[in-house]
């Protein structure tokens, strides 16, 4: 039997766990639960910064990193969400100050 790479092995595992897995159109770290994250973001019509905040919170710790099956760093995802949220808050504060 031929050897398969770690990446190929991960794809096989991913498809068995999530048969609808499509890393480009429907990544597994966004397709858990009843609703795909992109559908929620589209429905809510959020601006870019708030959409990214929700996206990073939703995927926190779920994204597979590399080919070694290690789940993503939840703290890093939450820090990214915090960065986008703080960016949006600062934009709104600056706009409010200019309008005063």
N, C-alpha and C positions, 0 to 999 in steps of 0.2 A: 504494500500500500504506500502511496506517495505521501511525503511529508507536506503538511500545509503550514503556512506562516501563521504567526500569532494574530495578525490582522484578519486573515481569512477565518481563523478559528473564532475570533470575536464576532465576525459577521454571521457565522452559523449560529452561534449562541444567541445573538441579538434577534435573529429571525425566529428562533424557536421560542424565545421569551415574548417577543412582540412581532408577530407575523406581518404587521403592517409597516414595520420599520422601513423608512426611506430616509437616509441620512441627509439628503438635500432638501426634499420637499416636506418631509414629516419626521424630523429627528425625534428619537424616543424620549429625549429629555424635555420635549415640549408636547408630547402626545399621550401623557398619562391622564388618568381620570376621564371624566365625561366630555370635556371640551379641550380642543387643541388651543394652545396659548395664542397663536396667531388669530384664530377665530374670535377669541375674547377681545383681543386688542383692536381688531377691525370693527367689531360690534360697538365697542366703547368709544371709538374714534379719538383715541388719546394722542396728544402731541408726542413727538419723538422721545423726549426725555422721560415723560411719564410712562410711555409704552416700554421703554428699556428698563425702567424701575420695576414694573410688573413682571417683565420677561425674566430678569435676573432673580427676582424673588421666587417666581414659579419654578425655575430650573435649579434652584440652589441645591447643590450636592447631587444632582441627578445626571449630569453630563459625564460620560465616560471620557477619561483623559488618556490619550495615546493608545497603545495597543496592549497595555498590560491589565486592562479591566479594572483599573482603579477609578473609583467614582471621583467626581470633581470636588473641589474644595468648597464647602458650604460657606465658609467665612469669606473667601474671595468673591463668590457670587453675591453675597449680601453686602460686601463693601462696594462692589460695582453698583448695586441697586442704590445704596446710600449716596454714592457719588452723583448718580443721575438725579436723584431726588433733591439733593443739596444744590445742584446746578440749576434745577427748575425753580427752587425756592429763591435763589439769588437773583435769577432773571426777573421773577415777579416783584421782588423787593426793589430792584433797580428801576424797573418800569414804574412802580408805585411812587418812588422818590422823585423821578423825573416828571411825573404827572402832578405832583403836589405843588 
